[in-house]
Amino acid sequence: MGGVYDSYSRNRLTLRSSLVESILRLWRGLSSHRDDQIGPWLADVVPIVRGGQQQEVRWALETYDKVSRETTGQPAPVIDLAAVRGRVNDVSLETVYTRPFHRVWTDLADGKPYPAAVEAVADKLGRAVEADLQLAARGAVAAAIDADEHVIGYRRVLSDRDNHCALCVVAATNTYKREDLLPIHPSCACSVEQIYGTAEDIEDALNDQVASAYERALTEGRISVTEHEEYGPYLQAA
């Protein structure tokens, strides 16, 4: 399946880079970061992010379908795209992309110069865009797995980046049950490969990896999976 995921990952990374660059250009190009700029900013940015999410969903489901056909000879189940969610707890894109203004105002109140306050937000803004794209892809695969009675679990597939996050490298050594879908972290670009078989197959795979780096790291408290109030399952260094 390597070729399928290599192409998928390259497309995703290119999309993310392009969208983040476009949004940061809009952010830095605002004439001010006062209240009256929020409306025009959201009118530009929210459709860009939403369009990126829709593309992520399409690619995720196309990849899922390719794996299904190659593994089982059957197409992936049709899912209700309306059920695909981004951030949990109904946090809207409008809410997310208004926050950068609040951060600028806070920095200004603390005495930071205006240009520095604007630039300080840029990295967090880029990470927010990447998170929203990742959450859309994860939501699509979660819906597909939920509708696919033949799937018993999944593997975490590393992205095509040269410098993989250490948390993802460790997490990718394991195999997971279907209900434990892909904890993410800021700038995560991992994807999901579904596993077909029987319940015994996944149990054997999990038991074989009890001594894996992932299990040791969890046991020793070096990494943890928590429930983020907006991202859902969240992978972090403990």
LINVEN-V396115 format. One record per residue. N is the residue number from 1. RES is the residue in one small letter. PHI is phi in whole degrees, -180 to 180 (none if undefined). PSI is psi in degrees with one decimal (none if undefined). Layout:
BEGIN
<<N,RES,PHI,PSI> <N,RES,PHI,PSI>>
END
This chain:
BEGIN
<<1,m,none,-1.2> <2,g,-56,-44.4> <3,g,-62,-39.0> <4,v,-61,-46.1> <5,y,-78,-29.0> <6,d,-62,-47.7> <7,s,-65,-44.5> <8,y,-59,-46.2> <9,s,-65,-43.6> <10,r,-61,-41.9> <11,n,-62,-43.0> <12,r,-65,-45.3> <13,l,-65,-38.0> <14,t,-65,-43.6> <15,l,-61,-47.1> <16,r,-61,-46.6> <17,s,-59,-42.7> <18,s,-66,-44.8> <19,l,-68,-42.9> <20,v,-62,-43.8> <21,e,-60,-43.9> <22,s,-64,-42.8> <23,i,-72,-38.8> <24,l,-67,-33.6> <25,r,-64,-41.6> <26,l,-65,-41.2> <27,w,-62,-48.4> <28,r,-73,-19.5> <29,g,-91,-1.6> <30,l,-64,141.7> <31,s,-71,-25.0> <32,s,-158,174.3> <33,h,-123,42.6> <34,r,-90,177.3> <35,d,-54,-40.6> <36,d,-71,-7.7> <37,q,-93,-13.0> <38,i,-65,-46.3> <39,g,-59,-53.9> <40,p,-60,-38.1> <41,w,-61,-49.1> <42,l,-65,-35.9> <43,a,-63,-30.8> <44,d,-84,-45.1> <45,v,-82,-44.3> <46,v,-58,-45.0> <47,p,-63,-33.2> <48,i,-64,-48.1> <49,v,-65,-43.5> <50,r,-63,-39.3> <51,g,-64,-39.4> <52,g,-64,-40.1> <53,q,-62,-42.2> <54,q,-63,-38.3> <55,q,-67,-41.2> <56,e,-58,-42.5> <57,v,-63,-44.3> <58,r,-61,-47.7> <59,w,-64,-41.4> <60,a,-61,-44.1> <61,l,-74,-33.7> <62,e,-64,-42.3> <63,t,-66,-42.2> <64,y,-59,-43.5> <65,d,-65,-40.3> <66,k,-61,-44.5> <67,v,-64,-41.4> <68,s,-61,-46.1> <69,r,-66,-40.6> <70,e,-71,-31.5> <71,t,-89,-41.9> <72,t,-114,-14.6> <73,g,80,4.4> <74,q,-118,148.1> <75,p,-71,160.3> <76,a,-69,153.1> <77,p,-66,150.0> <78,v,-77,132.7> <79,i,-118,161.0> <80,d,-85,107.2> <81,l,-64,-21.3> <82,a,-66,-20.1> <83,a,-83,-9.5> <84,v,-78,125.5> <85,r,-117,155.8> <86,g,-95,-106.8> <87,r,-72,145.8> <88,v,-79,171.6> <89,n,62,26.2> <90,d,57,34.4> <91,v,-76,121.1> <92,s,-85,159.1> <93,l,-63,-33.3> <94,e,-61,-41.2> <95,t,-65,-45.8> <96,v,-61,-43.5> <97,y,-94,5.3> <98,t,-88,-26.0> <99,r,-58,-37.1> <100,p,-55,-34.1> <101,f,-64,-42.4> <102,h,-63,-36.8> <103,r,-67,-39.6> <104,v,-62,-45.9> <105,w,-62,-39.6> <106,t,-63,-44.3> <107,d,-64,-39.6> <108,l,-64,-40.6> <109,a,-64,-27.0> <110,d,-86,2.2> <111,g,97,6.4> <112,k,-76,139.0> <113,p,-60,148.7> <114,y,-56,-50.2> <115,p,-60,-38.7> <116,a,-68,-36.7> <117,a,-66,-41.0> <118,v,-64,-43.9> <119,e,-72,-31.8> <120,a,-63,-26.7> <121,v,-81,-20.6> <122,a,-59,-44.3> <123,d,-64,-44.0> <124,k,-64,-35.9> <125,l,-65,-43.7> <126,g,-61,-39.9> <127,r,-67,-34.5> <128,a,-65,-41.5> <129,v,-62,-47.9> <130,e,-61,-39.8> <131,a,-64,-42.3> <132,d,-66,-35.0> <133,l,-69,-42.9> <134,q,-64,-40.2> <135,l,-65,-35.9> <136,a,-65,-44.4> <137,a,-64,-44.3> <138,r,-63,-40.8> <139,g,-63,-38.1> <140,a,-65,-45.6> <141,v,-67,-38.0> <142,a,-60,-42.1> <143,a,-66,-39.2> <144,a,-66,-44.6> <145,i,-64,-40.4> <146,d,-62,-30.7> <147,a,-90,-7.2> <148,d,-107,100.1> <149,e,-69,-13.3> <150,h,-88,-10.8> <151,v,-84,132.1> <152,i,-111,-10.9> <153,g,178,-163.7> <154,y,-156,163.8> <155,r,-115,146.6> <156,r,-84,127.0> <157,v,-109,122.1> <158,l,-66,151.8> <159,s,-75,178.7> <160,d,-88,11.9> <161,r,-67,151.5> <162,d,-76,-37.0> <163,n,-109,85.7> <164,h,-70,144.2> <165,c,-61,135.2> <166,a,-61,-35.5> <167,l,-62,-42.7> <168,c,-69,-39.0> <169,v,-60,-44.3> <170,v,-67,-44.4> <171,a,-65,-28.3> <172,a,-75,-5.1> <173,t,-80,-9.6> <174,n,-111,173.4> <175,t,-122,143.4> <176,y,-128,150.2> <177,k,-73,157.0> <178,r,-61,-28.4> <179,e,-82,-7.9> <180,d,-104,57.5> <181,l,-81,114.7> <182,l,39,78.6> <183,p,-61,138.5> <184,i,-113,-179.8> <185,h,-152,170.1> <186,p,-54,134.1> <187,s,69,15.1> <188,c,-66,137.6> <189,a,-132,20.8> <190,c,-68,155.0> <191,s,-121,-177.4> <192,v,-124,131.7> <193,e,-113,117.8> <194,q,-71,152.0> <195,i,-117,131.7> <196,y,-107,151.5> <197,g,151,-145.2> <198,t,-117,166.9> <199,a,-58,-34.7> <200,e,-65,-34.4> <201,d,-62,-46.1> <202,i,-70,-36.8> <203,e,-64,-41.5> <204,d,-63,-42.4> <205,a,-63,-41.8> <206,l,-67,-43.3> <207,n,-64,-35.0> <208,d,-66,-19.9> <209,q,-112,19.3> <210,v,-58,-33.3> <211,a,-93,12.9> <212,s,-70,168.2> <213,a,-61,-36.4> <214,y,-64,-47.7> <215,e,-64,-40.9> <216,r,-64,-41.8> <217,a,-64,-40.4> <218,l,-65,-45.9> <219,t,-62,-41.4> <220,e,-83,-3.2> <221,g,78,19.3> <222,r,-83,-26.1> <223,i,-135,160.9> <224,s,-149,157.9> <225,v,-115,117.3> <226,t,-116,176.5> <227,e,-106,102.8> <228,h,-75,143.6> <229,e,-67,-18.9> <230,e,-122,-31.5> <231,y,-89,-14.0> <232,g,76,-142.6> <233,p,-55,126.8> <234,y,-133,125.0> <235,l,-96,129.6> <236,q,-152,158.1> <237,a,-72,131.5> <238,a,-83,none>>
END
